[in-house]
Amino acid sequence: MTNLSLIGTLMLVSSLAACGKAEPRSTQYFAAHLDEARALVASCRDGSARGDECTNADMAVQEADAKERFRKFRGK
């Protein structure tokens, strides 16, 4: 009976650990949610956030800023 309880506990712990590992949001997600991306980039710069989402959010913000600069350059 003890082995069965141990196996059940290990299975529960491993399944919960797998649930905690979410995929980082993509650059396309952040391009569609620029306010959220800018807030995350600020958090990443001050060190309160880290990881792949920082990179994806930063890329989305840079692309949006570049498109805006180009639009202003063209006078439209």
C-alpha positions, 0 to 999 in steps of 0.5 A: 500500500505504501508503494502505491501511495508513493507512486500516486504522489509522484505522478501527481507531482510530475503532472503538476510540474508539467502544468507550471511550464507555460509556453512564452507568448509570441512576438505576434501576441505582443504586436497585437497587445503593445501596451502589455508588451511595453509594460513587460519590457519595462519590467524586464529592464528593471529586472523584475521579469526575465525569460523568452517573453522579454525577448519577444515583447522587446522585438514587438515593441522595436518593430512597432516603433520602427514602423511608426518612425517610418510612417512619420518619415514618409509624412503619412 
